[in-house]
Amino acid sequence: MRVSHTLKSAEREKLEIVAGLLQQAGYRSGKIDWQTGINIVRISREEVSSESDERARIQGIVDHFGIEDWTATFS
């Protein structure tokens, strides 16, 4: 299963840190885009074994760094 995460934050530095950490863990990260006052980054990973485990992992990071918005798409 493949997952694509979209993270949004007014603070670019938060997204840079999170994207860097997730890249070290095997995720692919796109560039951080700026859209109407919010920074957006898309991060993906192939071969995710459990949707619930993946959501819990990223939710912990989102909570820790205070990311304002996060969505995940599994395919």
Predicted model as a PDB file, atoms N, CA, C, CB and O in Angstrom, pLDDT in the B-factor column:
MODEL        1                                                                  
ATOM      1  N   MET A   1       0.841  -1.165   0.000  1.00 95.00           N  
ATOM      2  CA  MET A   1       0.000   0.000   0.000  1.00 95.00           C  
ATOM      3  C   MET A   1       0.899   1.245   0.000  1.00 95.00           C  
ATOM      4  CB  MET A   1      -0.964  -0.011   1.220  1.00 95.00           C  
ATOM      5  O   MET A   1       1.957   1.254   0.628  1.00 95.00           O  
ATOM      6  N   ARG A   2       0.472   2.275  -0.699  1.00 97.00           N  
ATOM      7  CA  ARG A   2       1.202   3.545  -0.794  1.00 97.00           C  
ATOM      8  C   ARG A   2       0.445   4.600  -0.004  1.00 97.00           C  
ATOM      9  CB  ARG A   2       1.383   3.990  -2.284  1.00 97.00           C  
ATOM     10  O   ARG A   2      -0.784   4.571   0.069  1.00 97.00           O  
ATOM     11  N   VAL A   3       1.190   5.538   0.593  1.00 98.00           N  
ATOM     12  CA  VAL A   3       0.561   6.629   1.329  1.00 98.00           C  
ATOM     13  C   VAL A   3       1.129   7.955   0.851  1.00 98.00           C  
ATOM     14  CB  VAL A   3       0.770   6.463   2.852  1.00 98.00           C  
ATOM     15  O   VAL A   3       2.314   8.066   0.537  1.00 98.00           O  
ATOM     16  N   SER A   4       0.272   8.947   0.802  1.00 98.00           N  
ATOM     17  CA  SER A   4       0.668  10.316   0.492  1.00 98.00           C  
ATOM     18  C   SER A   4       0.107  11.217   1.586  1.00 98.00           C  
ATOM     19  CB  SER A   4       0.161  10.758  -0.932  1.00 98.00           C  
ATOM     20  O   SER A   4      -1.101  11.256   1.817  1.00 98.00           O  
ATOM     21  N   HIS A   5       0.995  11.934   2.250  1.00 98.00           N  
ATOM     22  CA  HIS A   5       0.606  12.860   3.316  1.00 98.00           C  
ATOM     23  C   HIS A   5       0.727  14.282   2.804  1.00 98.00           C  
ATOM     24  CB  HIS A   5       1.480  12.657   4.586  1.00 98.00           C  
ATOM     25  O   HIS A   5       1.657  14.604   2.065  1.00 98.00           O  
ATOM     26  N   THR A   6      -0.208  15.131   3.193  1.00 98.00           N  
ATOM     27  CA  THR A   6      -0.127  16.559   2.922  1.00 98.00           C  
ATOM     28  C   THR A   6      -0.146  17.266   4.270  1.00 98.00           C  
ATOM     29  CB  THR A   6      -1.304  17.048   1.991  1.00 98.00           C  
ATOM     30  O   THR A   6      -1.087  17.122   5.050  1.00 98.00           O  
ATOM     31  N   LEU A   7       0.908  18.032   4.529  1.00 98.00           N  
ATOM     32  CA  LEU A   7       1.026  18.763   5.783  1.00 98.00           C  
ATOM     33  C   LEU A   7       1.027  20.250   5.491  1.00 98.00           C  
ATOM     34  CB  LEU A   7       2.303  18.354   6.553  1.00 98.00           C  
ATOM     35  O   LEU A   7       1.639  20.702   4.524  1.00 98.00           O  
ATOM     36  N   LYS A   8       0.329  21.017   6.342  1.00 97.00           N  
ATOM     37  CA  LYS A   8       0.225  22.463   6.153  1.00 97.00           C  
ATOM     38  C   LYS A   8       0.551  23.171   7.458  1.00 97.00           C  
ATOM     39  CB  LYS A   8      -1.188  22.857   5.659  1.00 97.00           C  
ATOM     40  O   LYS A   8       0.138  22.756   8.541  1.00 97.00           O  
ATOM     41  N   SER A   9       1.309  24.261   7.318  1.00 97.00           N  
ATOM     42  CA  SER A   9       1.677  25.053   8.490  1.00 97.00           C  
ATOM     43  C   SER A   9       2.016  26.474   8.054  1.00 97.00           C  
ATOM     44  CB  SER A   9       2.874  24.409   9.244  1.00 97.00           C  
ATOM     45  O   SER A   9       2.566  26.689   6.974  1.00 97.00           O  
ATOM     46  N   ALA A  10       1.684  27.428   8.897  1.00 96.00           N  
ATOM     47  CA  ALA A  10       2.076  28.811   8.644  1.00 96.00           C  
ATOM     48  C   ALA A  10       3.583  28.974   8.821  1.00 96.00           C  
ATOM     49  CB  ALA A  10       1.317  29.771   9.582  1.00 96.00           C  
ATOM     50  O   ALA A  10       4.171  29.916   8.290  1.00 96.00           O  
ATOM     51  N   GLU A  11       4.207  28.067   9.559  1.00 96.00           N  
ATOM     52  CA  GLU A  11       5.637  28.148   9.842  1.00 96.00           C  
ATOM     53  C   GLU A  11       6.413  27.172   8.949  1.00 96.00           C  
ATOM     54  CB  GLU A  11       5.911  27.849  11.334  1.00 96.00           C  
ATOM     55  O   GLU A  11       6.373  25.959   9.153  1.00 96.00           O  
ATOM     56  N   ARG A  12       7.103  27.715   7.980  1.00 96.00           N  
ATOM     57  CA  ARG A  12       7.873  26.910   7.028  1.00 96.00           C  
ATOM     58  C   ARG A  12       8.907  26.031   7.731  1.00 96.00           C  
ATOM     59  CB  ARG A  12       8.569  27.817   6.016  1.00 96.00           C  
ATOM     60  O   ARG A  12       9.123  24.885   7.337  1.00 96.00           O  
ATOM     61  N   GLU A  13       9.544  26.570   8.770  1.00 96.00           N  
ATOM     62  CA  GLU A  13      10.598  25.836   9.469  1.00 96.00           C  
ATOM     63  C   GLU A  13      10.090  24.508  10.042  1.00 96.00           C  
ATOM     64  CB  GLU A  13      11.177  26.695  10.589  1.00 96.00           C  
ATOM     65  O   GLU A  13      10.807  23.508  10.030  1.00 96.00           O  
ATOM     66  N   LYS A  14       8.868  24.506  10.536  1.00 96.00           N  
ATOM     67  CA  LYS A  14       8.295  23.255  11.062  1.00 96.00           C  
ATOM     68  C   LYS A  14       8.232  22.199   9.971  1.00 96.00           C  
ATOM     69  CB  LYS A  14       6.885  23.500  11.644  1.00 96.00           C  
ATOM     70  O   LYS A  14       8.604  21.045  10.185  1.00 96.00           O  
ATOM     71  N   LEU A  15       7.756  22.606   8.798  1.00 97.00           N  
ATOM     72  CA  LEU A  15       7.643  21.650   7.697  1.00 97.00           C  
ATOM     73  C   LEU A  15       9.006  21.181   7.219  1.00 97.00           C  
ATOM     74  CB  LEU A  15       6.877  22.266   6.540  1.00 97.00           C  
ATOM     75  O   LEU A  15       9.166  20.018   6.850  1.00 97.00           O  
ATOM     76  N   GLU A  16       9.985  22.069   7.222  1.00 97.00           N  
ATOM     77  CA  GLU A  16      11.338  21.669   6.828  1.00 97.00           C  
ATOM     78  C   GLU A  16      11.881  20.599   7.767  1.00 97.00           C  
ATOM     79  CB  GLU A  16      12.277  22.885   6.812  1.00 97.00           C  
ATOM     80  O   GLU A  16      12.484  19.625   7.317  1.00 97.00           O  
ATOM     81  N   ILE A  17      11.670  20.775   9.069  1.00 97.00           N  
ATOM     82  CA  ILE A  17      12.145  19.797  10.054  1.00 97.00           C  
ATOM     83  C   ILE A  17      11.421  18.469   9.887  1.00 97.00           C  
ATOM     84  CB  ILE A  17      11.949  20.329  11.485  1.00 97.00           C  
ATOM     85  O   ILE A  17      12.058  17.416   9.841  1.00 97.00           O  
ATOM     86  N   VAL A  18      10.101  18.508   9.797  1.00 97.00           N  
ATOM     87  CA  VAL A  18       9.311  17.274   9.667  1.00 97.00           C  
ATOM     88  C   VAL A  18       9.668  16.548   8.370  1.00 97.00           C  
ATOM     89  CB  VAL A  18       7.791  17.589   9.703  1.00 97.00           C  
ATOM     90  O   VAL A  18       9.853  15.331   8.376  1.00 97.00           O  
ATOM     91  N   ALA A  19       9.766  17.276   7.265  1.00 97.00           N  
ATOM     92  CA  ALA A  19      10.115  16.652   5.988  1.00 97.00           C  
ATOM     93  C   ALA A  19      11.496  16.004   6.066  1.00 97.00           C  
ATOM     94  CB  ALA A  19      10.077  17.692   4.849  1.00 97.00           C  
ATOM     95  O   ALA A  19      11.696  14.906   5.547  1.00 97.00           O  
ATOM     96  N   GLY A  20      12.439  16.670   6.705  1.00 97.00           N  
ATOM     97  CA  GLY A  20      13.781  16.118   6.859  1.00 97.00           C  
ATOM     98  C   GLY A  20      13.795  14.848   7.686  1.00 97.00           C  
ATOM     99  O   GLY A  20      14.466  13.878   7.335  1.00 97.00           O  
ATOM    100  N   LEU A  21      13.061  14.853   8.774  1.00 96.00           N  
ATOM    101  CA  LEU A  21      12.982  13.655   9.618  1.00 96.00           C  
ATOM    102  C   LEU A  21      12.350  12.483   8.870  1.00 96.00           C  
ATOM    103  CB  LEU A  21      12.180  13.954  10.889  1.00 96.00           C  
ATOM    104  O   LEU A  21      12.831  11.352   8.944  1.00 96.00           O  
ATOM    105  N   LEU A  22      11.278  12.767   8.157  1.00 97.00           N  
ATOM    106  CA  LEU A  22      10.603  11.689   7.429  1.00 97.00           C  
ATOM    107  C   LEU A  22      11.440  11.185   6.253  1.00 97.00           C  
ATOM    108  CB  LEU A  22       9.243  12.167   6.928  1.00 97.00           C  
ATOM    109  O   LEU A  22      11.379  10.000   5.926  1.00 97.00           O  
ATOM    110  N   GLN A  23      12.215  12.052   5.617  1.00 97.00           N  
ATOM    111  CA  GLN A  23      13.112  11.598   4.556  1.00 97.00           C  
ATOM    112  C   GLN A  23      14.149  10.630   5.113  1.00 97.00           C  
ATOM    113  CB  GLN A  23      13.806  12.795   3.883  1.00 97.00           C  
ATOM    114  O   GLN A  23      14.489   9.641   4.464  1.00 97.00           O  
ATOM    115  N   GLN A  24      14.646  10.907   6.297  1.00 97.00           N  
ATOM    116  CA  GLN A  24      15.603  10.003   6.932  1.00 97.00           C  
ATOM    117  C   GLN A  24      14.970   8.648   7.234  1.00 97.00           C  
ATOM    118  CB  GLN A  24      16.145  10.626   8.218  1.00 97.00           C  
ATOM    119  O   GLN A  24      15.671   7.641   7.336  1.00 97.00           O  
ATOM    120  N   ALA A  25      13.648   8.623   7.377  1.00 95.00           N  
ATOM    121  CA  ALA A  25      12.934   7.379   7.662  1.00 95.00           C  
ATOM    122  C   ALA A  25      12.430   6.685   6.399  1.00 95.00           C  
ATOM    123  CB  ALA A  25      11.771   7.657   8.583  1.00 95.00           C  
ATOM    124  O   ALA A  25      11.666   5.723   6.486  1.00 95.00           O  
ATOM    125  N   GLY A  26      12.853   7.166   5.218  1.00 95.00           N  
ATOM    126  CA  GLY A  26      12.500   6.484   3.981  1.00 95.00           C  
ATOM    127  C   GLY A  26      11.348   7.077   3.197  1.00 95.00           C  
ATOM    128  O   GLY A  26      10.904   6.474   2.220  1.00 95.00           O  
ATOM    129  N   TYR A  27      10.854   8.229   3.588  1.00 97.00           N  
ATOM    130  CA  TYR A  27       9.771   8.892   2.864  1.00 97.00           C  
ATOM    131  C   TYR A  27      10.361   9.773   1.772  1.00 97.00           C  
ATOM    132  CB  TYR A  27       8.886   9.732   3.826  1.00 97.00           C  
ATOM    133  O   TYR A  27      11.513  10.198   1.859  1.00 97.00           O  
ATOM    134  N   ARG A  28       9.564  10.042   0.745  1.00 97.00           N  
ATOM    135  CA  ARG A  28       9.944  10.980  -0.304  1.00 97.00           C  
ATOM    136  C   ARG A  28       9.192  12.279  -0.046  1.00 97.00           C  
ATOM    137  CB  ARG A  28       9.630  10.409  -1.739  1.00 97.00           C  
ATOM    138  O   ARG A  28       8.003  12.271   0.270  1.00 97.00           O  
ATOM    139  N   SER A  29       9.897  13.384  -0.183  1.00 97.00           N  
ATOM    140  CA  SER A  29       9.309  14.677   0.114  1.00 97.00           C  
ATOM    141  C   SER A  29       9.403  15.588  -1.097  1.00 97.00           C  
ATOM    142  CB  SER A  29       9.992  15.316   1.320  1.00 97.00           C  
ATOM    143  O   SER A  29      10.431  15.645  -1.772  1.00 97.00           O  
ATOM    144  N   GLY A  30       8.318  16.298  -1.359  1.00 95.00           N  
ATOM    145  CA  GLY A  30       8.335  17.312  -2.403  1.00 95.00           C  
ATOM    146  C   GLY A  30       8.824  18.623  -1.823  1.00 95.00           C  
ATOM    147  O   GLY A  30       9.135  18.707  -0.634  1.00 95.00           O  
ATOM    148  N   LYS A  31       8.893  19.648  -2.664  1.00 96.00           N  
ATOM    149  CA  LYS A  31       9.315  20.946  -2.166  1.00 96.00           C  
ATOM    150  C   LYS A  31       8.156  21.599  -1.399  1.00 96.00           C  
ATOM    151  CB  LYS A  31       9.790  21.854  -3.335  1.00 96.00           C  
ATOM    152  O   LYS A  31       6.987  21.278  -1.613  1.00 96.00           O  
ATOM    153  N   ILE A  32       8.504  22.491  -0.532  1.00 96.00           N  
ATOM    154  CA  ILE A  32       7.492  23.194   0.251  1.00 96.00           C  
ATOM    155  C   ILE A  32       6.940  24.329  -0.603  1.00 96.00           C  
ATOM    156  CB  ILE A  32       8.083  23.735   1.600  1.00 96.00           C  
ATOM    157  O   ILE A  32       7.686  25.184  -1.078  1.00 96.00           O  
ATOM    158  N   ASP A  33       5.625  24.325  -0.789  1.00 95.00           N  
ATOM    159  CA  ASP A  33       4.945  25.352  -1.571  1.00 95.00           C  
ATOM    160  C   ASP A  33       4.282  26.356  -0.639  1.00 95.00           C  
ATOM    161  CB  ASP A  33       3.901  24.722  -2.517  1.00 95.00           C  
ATOM    162  O   ASP A  33       3.930  26.027   0.494  1.00 95.00           O  
ATOM    163  N   TRP A  34       4.117  27.567  -1.120  1.00 93.00           N  
ATOM    164  CA  TRP A  34       3.441  28.633  -0.375  1.00 93.00           C  
ATOM    165  C   TRP A  34       2.143  28.950  -1.105  1.00 93.00           C  
ATOM    166  CB  TRP A  34       4.350  29.917  -0.240  1.00 93.00           C  
ATOM    167  O   TRP A  34       2.162  29.304  -2.284  1.00 93.00           O  
ATOM    168  N   GLN A  35       1.012  28.825  -0.408  1.00 87.00           N  
ATOM    169  CA  GLN A  35      -0.286  29.124  -1.020  1.00 87.00           C  
ATOM    170  C   GLN A  35      -1.132  29.927  -0.045  1.00 87.00           C  
ATOM    171  CB  GLN A  35      -1.022  27.821  -1.434  1.00 87.00           C  
ATOM    172  O   GLN A  35      -1.529  29.417   1.003  1.00 87.00           O  
ATOM    173  N   THR A  36      -1.402  31.147  -0.377  1.00 86.00           N  
ATOM    174  CA  THR A  36      -2.301  32.021   0.375  1.00 86.00           C  
ATOM    175  C   THR A  36      -2.042  31.987   1.875  1.00 86.00           C  
ATOM    176  CB  THR A  36      -3.729  31.637   0.105  1.00 86.00           C  
ATOM    177  O   THR A  36      -2.950  31.707   2.658  1.00 86.00           O  
ATOM    178  N   GLY A  37      -0.833  32.266   2.270  1.00 89.00           N  
ATOM    179  CA  GLY A  37      -0.511  32.377   3.689  1.00 89.00           C  
ATOM    180  C   GLY A  37      -0.206  31.082   4.404  1.00 89.00           C  
ATOM    181  O   GLY A  37      -0.054  31.082   5.625  1.00 89.00           O  
ATOM    182  N   ILE A  38      -0.110  29.976   3.683  1.00 96.00           N  
ATOM    183  CA  ILE A  38       0.166  28.686   4.331  1.00 96.00           C  
ATOM    184  C   ILE A  38       1.219  27.927   3.516  1.00 96.00           C  
ATOM    185  CB  ILE A  38      -1.145  27.836   4.470  1.00 96.00           C  
ATOM    186  O   ILE A  38       1.214  27.962   2.286  1.00 96.00           O  
ATOM    187  N   ASN A  39       2.106  27.252   4.213  1.00 97.00           N  
ATOM    188  CA  ASN A  39       3.115  26.405   3.576  1.00 97.00           C  
ATOM    189  C   ASN A  39       2.565  24.987   3.491  1.00 97.00           C  
ATOM    190  CB  ASN A  39       4.469  26.437   4.364  1.00 97.00           C  
ATOM    191  O   ASN A  39       1.912  24.506   4.417  1.00 97.00           O  
ATOM    192  N   ILE A  40       2.836  24.331   2.379  1.00 97.00           N  
ATOM    193  CA  ILE A  40       2.321  22.978   2.139  1.00 97.00           C  
ATOM    194  C   ILE A  40       3.455  22.089   1.641  1.00 97.00           C  
ATOM    195  CB  ILE A  40       1.148  22.999   1.111  1.00 97.00           C  
ATOM    196  O   ILE A  40       4.237  22.486   0.777  1.00 97.00           O  
ATOM    197  N   VAL A  41       3.534  20.871   2.202  1.00 97.00           N  
ATOM    198  CA  VAL A  41       4.491  19.892   1.698  1.00 97.00           C  
ATOM    199  C   VAL A  41       3.776  18.548   1.568  1.00 97.00           C  
ATOM    200  CB  VAL A  41       5.741  19.782   2.638  1.00 97.00           C  
ATOM    201  O   VAL A  41       2.945  18.181   2.399  1.00 97.00           O  
ATOM    202  N   ARG A  42       4.123  17.829   0.508  1.00 97.00           N  
ATOM    203  CA  ARG A  42       3.566  16.499   0.283  1.00 97.00           C  
ATOM    204  C   ARG A  42       4.680  15.474   0.471  1.00 97.00           C  
ATOM    205  CB  ARG A  42       2.926  16.382  -1.141  1.00 97.00           C  
ATOM    206  O   ARG A  42       5.777  15.608  -0.071  1.00 97.00           O  
ATOM    207  N   ILE A  43       4.363  14.463   1.245  1.00 97.00           N  
ATOM    208  CA  ILE A  43       5.346  13.435   1.593  1.00 97.00           C  
ATOM    209  C   ILE A  43       4.713  12.078   1.309  1.00 97.00           C  
ATOM    210  CB  ILE A  43       5.800  13.550   3.100  1.00 97.00           C  
ATOM    211  O   ILE A  43       3.550  11.854   1.643  1.00 97.00           O  
ATOM    212  N   SER A  44       5.475  11.166   0.689  1.00 98.00           N  
ATOM    213  CA  SER A  44       4.903   9.864   0.341  1.00 98.00           C  
ATOM    214  C   SER A  44       5.848   8.738   0.719  1.00 98.00           C  
ATOM    215  CB  SER A  44       4.582   9.799  -1.153  1.00 98.00           C  
ATOM    216  O   SER A  44       7.038   8.937   0.964  1.00 98.00           O  
ATOM    217  N   ARG A  45       5.273   7.559   0.754  1.00 97.00           N  
ATOM    218  CA  ARG A  45       6.050   6.354   1.048  1.00 97.00           C  
ATOM    219  C   ARG A  45       5.369   5.159   0.401  1.00 97.00           C  
ATOM    220  CB  ARG A  45       6.200   6.139   2.584  1.00 97.00           C  
ATOM    221  O   ARG A  45       4.144   5.033   0.424  1.00 97.00           O  
ATOM    222  N   GLU A  46       6.178   4.292  -0.173  1.00 94.00           N  
ATOM    223  CA  GLU A  46       5.686   3.042  -0.759  1.00 94.00           C  
ATOM    224  C   GLU A  46       5.693   1.965   0.332  1.00 94.00           C  
ATOM    225  CB  GLU A  46       6.566   2.604  -1.995  1.00 94.00           C  
ATOM    226  O   GLU A  46       6.375   2.101   1.348  1.00 94.00           O  
ATOM    227  N   GLU A  47       4.948   0.928   0.113  1.00 91.00           N  
ATOM    228  CA  GLU A  47       4.978  -0.271   0.955  1.00 91.00           C  
ATOM    229  C   GLU A  47       4.677  -0.005   2.427  1.00 91.00           C  
ATOM    230  CB  GLU A  47       6.318  -0.923   0.842  1.00 91.00           C  
ATOM    231  O   GLU A  47       5.428  -0.420   3.310  1.00 91.00           O  
ATOM    232  N   VAL A  48       3.578   0.687   2.679  1.00 94.00           N  
ATOM    233  CA  VAL A  48       3.096   0.870   4.039  1.00 94.00           C  
ATOM    234  C   VAL A  48       2.238  -0.347   4.366  1.00 94.00           C  
ATOM    235  CB  VAL A  48       2.285   2.221   4.201  1.00 94.00           C  
ATOM    236  O   VAL A  48       1.326  -0.682   3.610  1.00 94.00           O  
ATOM    237  N   SER A  49       2.521  -1.008   5.478  1.00 91.00           N  
ATOM    238  CA  SER A  49       1.836  -2.266   5.777  1.00 91.00           C  
ATOM    239  C   SER A  49       0.502  -2.073   6.497  1.00 91.00           C  
ATOM    240  CB  SER A  49       2.728  -3.139   6.612  1.00 91.00           C  
ATOM    241  O   SER A  49      -0.405  -2.889   6.335  1.00 91.00           O  
ATOM    242  N   SER A  50       0.369  -1.017   7.281  1.00 95.00           N  
ATOM    243  CA  SER A  50      -0.847  -0.829   8.069  1.00 95.00           C  
ATOM    244  C   SER A  50      -1.269   0.636   8.068  1.00 95.00           C  
ATOM    245  CB  SER A  50      -0.637  -1.321   9.508  1.00 95.00           C  
ATOM    246  O   SER A  50      -0.497   1.513   8.457  1.00 95.00           O  
ATOM    247  N   GLU A  51      -2.491   0.894   7.633  1.00 96.00           N  
ATOM    248  CA  GLU A  51      -3.000   2.265   7.622  1.00 96.00           C  
ATOM    249  C   GLU A  51      -3.076   2.831   9.038  1.00 96.00           C  
ATOM    250  CB  GLU A  51      -4.384   2.318   6.956  1.00 96.00           C  
ATOM    251  O   GLU A  51      -2.713   3.986   9.261  1.00 96.00           O  
ATOM    252  N   SER A  52      -3.535   2.044   9.980  1.00 96.00           N  
ATOM    253  CA  SER A  52      -3.668   2.547  11.356  1.00 96.00           C  
ATOM    254  C   SER A  52      -2.306   2.854  11.983  1.00 96.00           C  
ATOM    255  CB  SER A  52      -4.417   1.527  12.222  1.00 96.00           C  
ATOM    256  O   SER A  52      -2.165   3.854  12.686  1.00 96.00           O  
ATOM    257  N   ASP A  53      -1.308   2.011  11.739  1.00 95.00           N  
ATOM    258  CA  ASP A  53       0.035   2.278  12.264  1.00 95.00           C  
ATOM    259  C   ASP A  53       0.630   3.537  11.643  1.00 95.00           C  
ATOM    260  CB  ASP A  53       0.959   1.081  12.004  1.00 95.00           C  
ATOM    261  O   ASP A  53       1.258   4.343  12.328  1.00 95.00           O  
ATOM    262  N   GLU A  54       0.424   3.694  10.343  1.00 96.00           N  
ATOM    263  CA  GLU A  54       0.947   4.866   9.643  1.00 96.00           C  
ATOM    264  C   GLU A  54       0.294   6.140  10.162  1.00 96.00           C  
ATOM    265  CB  GLU A  54       0.722   4.735   8.130  1.00 96.00           C  
ATOM    266  O   GLU A  54       0.976   7.135  10.410  1.00 96.00           O  
ATOM    267  N   ARG A  55      -1.024   6.112  10.327  1.00 96.00           N  
ATOM    268  CA  ARG A  55      -1.728   7.291  10.853  1.00 96.00           C  
ATOM    269  C   ARG A  55      -1.240   7.633  12.261  1.00 96.00           C  
ATOM    270  CB  ARG A  55      -3.254   7.048  10.866  1.00 96.00           C  
ATOM    271  O   ARG A  55      -1.037   8.806  12.576  1.00 96.00           O  
ATOM    272  N   ALA A  56      -1.054   6.638  13.093  1.00 96.00           N  
ATOM    273  CA  ALA A  56      -0.580   6.874  14.460  1.00 96.00           C  
ATOM    274  C   ALA A  56       0.826   7.464  14.458  1.00 96.00           C  
ATOM    275  CB  ALA A  56      -0.601   5.569  15.268  1.00 96.00           C  
ATOM    276  O   ALA A  56       1.111   8.378  15.231  1.00 96.00           O  
ATOM    277  N   ARG A  57       1.698   6.959  13.607  1.00 94.00           N  
ATOM    278  CA  ARG A  57       3.078   7.447  13.513  1.00 94.00           C  
ATOM    279  C   ARG A  57       3.095   8.925  13.137  1.00 94.00           C  
ATOM    280  CB  ARG A  57       3.880   6.623  12.479  1.00 94.00           C  
ATOM    281  O   ARG A  57       3.740   9.735  13.803  1.00 94.00           O  
ATOM    282  N   ILE A  58       2.383   9.268  12.067  1.00 96.00           N  
ATOM    283  CA  ILE A  58       2.403  10.645  11.583  1.00 96.00           C  
ATOM    284  C   ILE A  58       1.619  11.565  12.518  1.00 96.00           C  
ATOM    285  CB  ILE A  58       1.828  10.718  10.163  1.00 96.00           C  
ATOM    286  O   ILE A  58       1.992  12.725  12.690  1.00 96.00           O  
ATOM    287  N   GLN A  59       0.550  11.071  13.117  1.00 97.00           N  
ATOM    288  CA  GLN A  59      -0.213  11.883  14.069  1.00 97.00           C  
ATOM    289  C   GLN A  59       0.672  12.314  15.235  1.00 97.00           C  
ATOM    290  CB  GLN A  59      -1.438  11.101  14.591  1.00 97.00           C  
ATOM    291  O   GLN A  59       0.568  13.445  15.711  1.00 97.00           O  
ATOM    292  N   GLY A  60       1.537  11.423  15.691  1.00 96.00           N  
ATOM    293  CA  GLY A  60       2.465  11.762  16.767  1.00 96.00           C  
ATOM    294  C   GLY A  60       3.405  12.882  16.372  1.00 96.00           C  
ATOM    295  O   GLY A  60       3.681  13.774  17.173  1.00 96.00           O  
ATOM    296  N   ILE A  61       3.895  12.844  15.153  1.00 96.00           N  
ATOM    297  CA  ILE A  61       4.790  13.894  14.655  1.00 96.00           C  
ATOM    298  C   ILE A  61       4.029  15.208  14.489  1.00 96.00           C  
ATOM    299  CB  ILE A  61       5.431  13.473  13.310  1.00 96.00           C  
ATOM    300  O   ILE A  61       4.519  16.269  14.874  1.00 96.00           O  
ATOM    301  N   VAL A  62       2.836  15.130  13.917  1.00 97.00           N  
ATOM    302  CA  VAL A  62       1.998  16.317  13.715  1.00 97.00           C  
ATOM    303  C   VAL A  62       1.706  16.989  15.055  1.00 97.00           C  
ATOM    304  CB  VAL A  62       0.675  15.940  13.002  1.00 97.00           C  
ATOM    305  O   VAL A  62       1.806  18.210  15.176  1.00 97.00           O  
ATOM    306  N   ASP A  63       1.348  16.200  16.048  1.00 97.00           N  
ATOM    307  CA  ASP A  63       1.054  16.745  17.375  1.00 97.00           C  
ATOM    308  C   ASP A  63       2.297  17.361  18.009  1.00 97.00           C  
ATOM    309  CB  ASP A  63       0.490  15.650  18.285  1.00 97.00           C  
ATOM    310  O   ASP A  63       2.237  18.453  18.575  1.00 97.00           O  
ATOM    311  N   HIS A  64       3.410  16.664  17.913  1.00 97.00           N  
ATOM    312  CA  HIS A  64       4.645  17.130  18.538  1.00 97.00           C  
ATOM    313  C   HIS A  64       5.100  18.484  17.981  1.00 97.00           C  
ATOM    314  CB  HIS A  64       5.745  16.095  18.342  1.00 97.00           C  
ATOM    315  O   HIS A  64       5.521  19.362  18.734  1.00 97.00           O  
ATOM    316  N   PHE A  65       5.013  18.643  16.663  1.00 97.00           N  
ATOM    317  CA  PHE A  65       5.494  19.864  16.028  1.00 97.00           C  
ATOM    318  C   PHE A  65       4.414  20.931  15.868  1.00 97.00           C  
ATOM    319  CB  PHE A  65       6.070  19.537  14.684  1.00 97.00           C  
ATOM    320  O   PHE A  65       4.706  22.037  15.414  1.00 97.00           O  
ATOM    321  N   GLY A  66       3.187  20.622  16.230  1.00 96.00           N  
ATOM    322  CA  GLY A  66       2.113  21.607  16.121  1.00 96.00           C  
ATOM    323  C   GLY A  66       1.760  21.967  14.692  1.00 96.00           C  
ATOM    324  O   GLY A  66       1.515  23.132  14.379  1.00 96.00           O  
ATOM    325  N   ILE A  67       1.735  20.956  13.817  1.00 97.00           N  
ATOM    326  CA  ILE A  67       1.346  21.168  12.418  1.00 97.00           C  
ATOM    327  C   ILE A  67      -0.159  21.444  12.388  1.00 97.00           C  
ATOM    328  CB  ILE A  67       1.717  19.919  11.515  1.00 97.00           C  
ATOM    329  O   ILE A  67      -0.943  20.699  12.976  1.00 97.00           O  
ATOM    330  N   GLU A  68      -0.557  22.518  11.700  1.00 95.00           N  
ATOM    331  CA  GLU A  68      -1.958  22.955  11.731  1.00 95.00           C  
ATOM    332  C   GLU A  68      -2.929  22.029  11.006  1.00 95.00           C  
ATOM    333  CB  GLU A  68      -2.060  24.314  11.137  1.00 95.00           C  
ATOM    334  O   GLU A  68      -4.068  21.860  11.441  1.00 95.00           O  
ATOM    335  N   ASP A  69      -2.479  21.422   9.890  1.00 97.00           N  
ATOM    336  CA  ASP A  69      -3.390  20.599   9.098  1.00 97.00           C  
ATOM    337  C   ASP A  69      -2.623  19.444   8.470  1.00 97.00           C  
ATOM    338  CB  ASP A  69      -4.090  21.443   8.007  1.00 97.00           C  
ATOM    339  O   ASP A  69      -1.497  19.615   8.004  1.00 97.00           O  
ATOM    340  N   TRP A  70      -3.237  18.278   8.462  1.00 98.00           N  
ATOM    341  CA  TRP A  70      -2.612  17.086   7.907  1.00 98.00           C  
ATOM    342  C   TRP A  70      -3.677  16.169   7.344  1.00 98.00           C  
ATOM    343  CB  TRP A  70      -1.776  16.355   8.970  1.00 98.00           C  
ATOM    344  O   TRP A  70      -4.701  15.920   7.980  1.00 98.00           O  
ATOM    345  N   THR A  71      -3.426  15.664   6.135  1.00 97.00           N  
ATOM    346  CA  THR A  71      -4.309  14.661   5.534  1.00 97.00           C  
ATOM    347  C   THR A  71      -3.441  13.531   4.993  1.00 97.00           C  
ATOM    348  CB  THR A  71      -5.201  15.286   4.396  1.00 97.00           C  
ATOM    349  O   THR A  71      -2.270  13.727   4.666  1.00 97.00           O  
ATOM    350  N   ALA A  72      -4.034  12.352   4.905  1.00 97.00           N  
ATOM    351  CA  ALA A  72      -3.339  11.181   4.374  1.00 97.00           C  
ATOM    352  C   ALA A  72      -4.250  10.494   3.363  1.00 97.00           C  
ATOM    353  CB  ALA A  72      -2.929  10.197   5.520  1.00 97.00           C  
ATOM    354  O   ALA A  72      -5.457  10.372   3.573  1.00 97.00           O  
ATOM    355  N   THR A  73      -3.648  10.048   2.264  1.00 97.00           N  
ATOM    356  CA  THR A  73      -4.375   9.301   1.241  1.00 97.00           C  
ATOM    357  C   THR A  73      -3.638   7.975   1.020  1.00 97.00           C  
ATOM    358  CB  THR A  73      -4.491  10.128  -0.105  1.00 97.00           C  
ATOM    359  O   THR A  73      -2.435   7.952   0.759  1.00 97.00           O  
ATOM    360  N   PHE A  74      -4.379   6.886   1.131  1.00 97.00           N  
ATOM    361  CA  PHE A  74      -3.806   5.550   0.947  1.00 97.00           C  
ATOM    362  C   PHE A  74      -4.305   4.963  -0.360  1.00 97.00           C  
ATOM    363  CB  PHE A  74      -4.165   4.619   2.135  1.00 97.00           C  
ATOM    364  O   PHE A  74      -5.474   5.108  -0.717  1.00 97.00           O  
ATOM    365  N   SER A  75      -3.400   4.296  -1.069  1.00 95.00           N  
ATOM    366  CA  SER A  75      -3.817   3.651  -2.332  1.00 95.00           C  
ATOM    367  C   SER A  75      -3.047   2.344  -2.512  1.00 95.00           C  
ATOM    368  CB  SER A  75      -3.578   4.601  -3.559  1.00 95.00           C  
ATOM    369  O   SER A  75      -3.243   1.644  -3.505  1.00 95.00           O  
TER     370      SER A  75                                                      
ENDMDL                                                                          
END                                                                             
